[in-house]
């Protein structure tokens, strides 16, 4: 079984994976003269990076995840590394090399954690790559990314679409349960409660499903109901109240 098929069987049905795939497909098939950039954005924990990994495999896309300490030179070097090309001496030359290779291949470029580009004034480099290549360029970031890009009209105006990542739903919980709680049957009431307590965050849903798996293993259960779970806690993302220490 190939890595791509394995990935498809695990995360493909998730709603945000489907949303990102549809977005890339739309940009790839855009009409003549239409812009080739797009933004996929939403709160942390909604599974955007998971969607990016799947989309990268599906479209054989070039992908980088920007780090907070990166400079413009490091950004270009990281993209070139994913392209399998050596870094050039200057940033200008690296931009030309990136654009040339992407234009030749016709493969998309996905940039995750794109908020970091704005904070360090590197977003114009991405626009230069797009302008020189005409390739599909997808930015992925947090929920305020569209507002942040409004300050960069030359980038903002080149977006074909803006797609918000959606909170997890019961369908996502049911699918993830087959991965993170394999072999344990969960009733509808428990699944709905887990979704609510996870604040619809895909990341927290996965954590809480693993907690249910451990609970079932400890109790020797093949099925767990809401009643079985009782007052056992779920991870909500909120810090626990500080304990009082008696004098």
C-alpha positions as CSV (number, residue, x, y, z in Angstrom):
1,X,0.0,0.0,0.0
2,X,1.5,3.3,-1.0
3,X,2.0,6.3,1.4
4,X,-0.6,8.3,-0.6
5,X,-3.2,5.5,-0.4
6,X,-2.6,5.1,3.3
7,X,-3.0,8.8,3.8
8,X,-6.2,8.7,1.8
9,X,-7.7,6.0,3.9
10,X,-7.0,7.8,7.1
11,X,-7.7,11.6,6.6
12,X,-9.3,12.0,3.2
13,X,-12.9,12.1,4.5
14,X,-12.3,14.9,7.0
15,X,-14.2,18.0,5.9
16,X,-11.2,20.4,5.9
17,X,-9.1,18.0,3.9
18,X,-11.9,18.0,1.3
19,X,-12.2,21.8,1.5
20,X,-8.5,22.3,0.8
21,X,-8.5,19.8,-2.1
22,X,-11.4,21.5,-3.7
23,X,-9.7,24.9,-3.3
24,X,-6.5,23.7,-5.0
25,X,-8.4,22.0,-7.7
26,X,-10.3,25.2,-8.4
27,X,-7.1,27.3,-8.6
28,X,-5.4,24.7,-10.8
29,X,-8.3,24.8,-13.3
30,X,-8.8,28.6,-13.2
31,X,-9.7,30.4,-16.3
32,X,-7.2,32.4,-18.4
33,X,-6.2,35.7,-16.8
34,X,-7.6,34.8,-13.4
35,X,-5.3,35.1,-10.3
36,X,-3.5,31.9,-9.1
37,X,-3.2,32.5,-5.4
38,X,-5.6,31.4,-2.7
39,X,-5.8,31.4,1.1
40,X,-7.0,28.6,3.5
41,X,-7.3,29.9,7.0
42,X,-8.8,29.2,10.4
43,X,-8.1,28.7,14.1
44,X,-5.3,26.5,15.4
45,X,-6.3,22.9,15.9
46,X,-8.8,22.8,13.0
47,X,-6.6,20.3,11.0
48,X,-5.2,22.7,8.4
49,X,-1.7,21.2,8.4
50,X,-3.2,17.7,8.2
51,X,-5.1,18.9,5.1
52,X,-1.9,20.4,3.7
53,X,0.0,17.1,4.1
54,X,-2.8,15.2,2.3
55,X,-3.1,17.9,-0.5
56,X,0.7,17.9,-1.0
57,X,0.7,14.1,-1.6
58,X,-2.4,14.3,-3.8
59,X,-1.1,17.1,-6.1
60,X,2.6,16.4,-5.6
61,X,2.8,20.0,-4.4
62,X,5.9,21.7,-3.2
63,X,5.4,22.5,0.5
64,X,7.1,24.6,3.2
65,X,6.0,25.3,6.8
66,X,7.4,28.7,7.7
67,X,9.1,29.1,11.1
68,X,9.0,32.2,13.3
69,X,12.8,32.8,13.1
70,X,13.1,32.4,9.3
71,X,14.6,35.2,7.2
72,X,13.9,35.8,3.5
73,X,17.0,33.8,2.6
74,X,16.0,30.9,4.7
75,X,12.5,30.9,3.2
76,X,13.9,30.7,-0.3
77,X,16.5,28.0,0.7
78,X,13.7,25.9,2.2
79,X,11.6,26.1,-0.9
80,X,14.6,25.2,-3.1
81,X,15.4,22.3,-0.9
82,X,11.8,20.9,-1.4
83,X,12.3,21.5,-5.2
84,X,15.5,19.5,-5.0
85,X,17.6,22.5,-6.1
86,X,20.7,24.0,-4.5
87,X,20.5,27.6,-3.1
88,X,21.9,30.3,-5.2
89,X,24.1,33.2,-3.9
90,X,21.5,35.9,-3.8
91,X,17.8,36.0,-2.9
92,X,16.9,37.4,-6.3
93,X,18.6,34.4,-8.0
94,X,16.8,32.0,-5.7
95,X,13.4,33.5,-6.5
96,X,14.2,33.1,-10.2
97,X,15.2,29.5,-9.7
98,X,12.1,28.7,-7.7
99,X,9.8,30.4,-10.2
100,X,11.4,28.6,-13.1
101,X,11.2,25.2,-11.6
102,X,7.6,25.6,-10.5
103,X,6.5,27.0,-13.9
104,X,8.2,24.0,-15.6
105,X,6.6,21.4,-13.3
106,X,3.1,22.9,-13.1
107,X,2.9,21.7,-9.5
108,X,1.3,23.9,-6.8
109,X,3.3,25.6,-4.0
110,X,1.7,25.3,-0.5
111,X,3.0,27.6,2.2
112,X,1.8,26.7,5.7
113,X,2.1,29.1,8.7
114,X,1.9,31.9,6.2
115,X,1.2,34.4,9.0
116,X,4.9,34.3,9.7
117,X,5.6,35.8,6.2
118,X,3.6,38.9,7.1
119,X,5.2,39.4,10.5
120,X,8.6,39.3,9.0
121,X,7.8,41.3,5.8
122,X,8.5,38.3,3.5
123,X,5.1,38.1,1.8
124,X,6.3,40.1,-1.2
125,X,8.8,37.3,-1.9
126,X,5.9,34.9,-2.4
127,X,4.2,37.4,-4.7
128,X,7.4,37.6,-6.7
129,X,7.5,33.8,-7.0
130,X,3.9,33.7,-8.1
131,X,4.3,36.6,-10.7
132,X,7.4,35.0,-12.2
133,X,5.9,31.5,-12.4
134,X,2.1,31.9,-12.9
135,X,1.8,28.8,-10.7
136,X,-0.8,27.9,-8.1
137,X,0.3,29.3,-4.7
138,X,-1.8,28.4,-1.6
139,X,-1.3,30.2,1.7
140,X,-2.4,28.5,4.9
141,X,-2.7,30.4,8.1
142,X,-4.6,31.4,11.2
143,X,-8.1,33.0,11.2
144,X,-6.8,36.6,10.9
145,X,-4.6,36.0,7.9
146,X,-7.1,37.6,5.4
147,X,-7.3,40.7,7.5
148,X,-3.5,40.8,7.8
149,X,-3.1,40.5,4.0
150,X,-5.3,43.6,3.4
151,X,-2.2,45.7,4.2
152,X,-0.6,44.1,1.2
153,X,-2.9,45.0,-1.7
154,X,-0.5,43.6,-4.4
155,X,-0.9,40.2,-2.7
156,X,-4.5,40.5,-1.5
157,X,-5.6,41.4,-5.0
158,X,-4.1,38.3,-6.5
159,X,-6.3,35.9,-4.5
160,X,-8.7,33.8,-6.4
161,X,-10.5,32.7,-3.3
162,X,-10.5,32.7,0.5
163,X,-11.7,29.5,2.2
164,X,-12.2,29.2,5.9
165,X,-11.4,26.0,7.7
166,X,-14.5,24.6,9.4
167,X,-14.8,23.3,13.0
168,X,-14.9,19.6,13.4
169,X,-18.4,17.9,13.1
170,X,-19.8,14.6,14.2
171,X,-18.8,13.0,10.9
172,X,-15.1,14.0,11.6
173,X,-15.4,12.5,15.1
174,X,-16.8,9.2,13.8
175,X,-14.1,8.9,11.2
176,X,-11.3,9.8,13.6
177,X,-12.6,7.3,16.1
178,X,-11.8,4.5,13.7
179,X,-8.2,5.7,13.7
180,X,-7.6,6.8,17.3
181,X,-10.0,4.5,19.1
182,X,-9.8,1.5,16.8
183,X,-11.5,-1.6,18.0
184,X,-13.7,0.2,20.5
185,X,-17.4,1.0,19.7
186,X,-18.5,4.4,21.0
187,X,-22.2,5.4,21.2
188,X,-23.7,8.5,19.6
189,X,-24.2,10.3,22.9
190,X,-20.5,9.9,23.9
191,X,-19.4,11.0,20.4
192,X,-21.5,14.1,20.6
193,X,-20.3,14.9,24.1
194,X,-16.7,14.4,23.0
195,X,-17.2,16.8,20.1
196,X,-18.7,19.5,22.4
197,X,-16.0,19.1,25.1
198,X,-13.3,19.3,22.4
199,X,-14.7,22.7,21.2
200,X,-14.8,21.2,17.7
201,X,-11.0,21.3,17.5
202,X,-9.7,18.4,15.4
203,X,-6.5,18.3,17.5
204,X,-8.5,18.0,20.7
205,X,-10.9,15.5,19.2
206,X,-7.9,13.2,18.5
207,X,-6.5,13.7,22.0
208,X,-9.8,12.9,23.6
209,X,-10.4,9.8,21.4
210,X,-7.1,8.5,22.6
211,X,-8.2,9.1,26.2
212,X,-11.3,7.0,25.5
213,X,-9.1,4.2,24.0
214,X,-7.0,4.2,27.2
215,X,-10.2,4.2,29.3
216,X,-11.6,1.2,27.4
217,X,-8.2,-0.6,27.7
218,X,-8.0,0.0,31.4
219,X,-11.6,-1.1,32.0
220,X,-11.5,-4.0,29.6
221,X,-14.3,-2.6,27.5
222,X,-15.0,-3.3,23.8
223,X,-17.7,-0.6,23.8
224,X,-17.9,2.7,25.7
225,X,-21.2,4.6,26.2
226,X,-21.7,8.1,27.7
227,X,-22.9,6.4,30.9
228,X,-19.7,4.3,31.0
229,X,-17.6,7.4,30.6
230,X,-19.4,9.1,33.5
231,X,-17.5,12.0,34.9
232,X,-14.1,11.1,33.4
233,X,-12.7,14.3,32.0
234,X,-11.9,15.4,28.4
235,X,-9.2,17.8,27.3
236,X,-10.9,21.1,26.5
237,X,-7.8,23.3,26.0
238,X,-8.5,25.3,29.1
239,X,-5.9,25.4,31.8
240,X,-7.0,23.7,35.0
241,X,-7.8,25.8,38.0
242,X,-4.8,26.2,40.3
243,X,-4.8,24.0,43.4
244,X,-5.0,25.7,46.7
245,X,-2.1,24.7,49.0
246,X,-3.1,24.7,52.6
247,X,-0.9,26.5,55.1
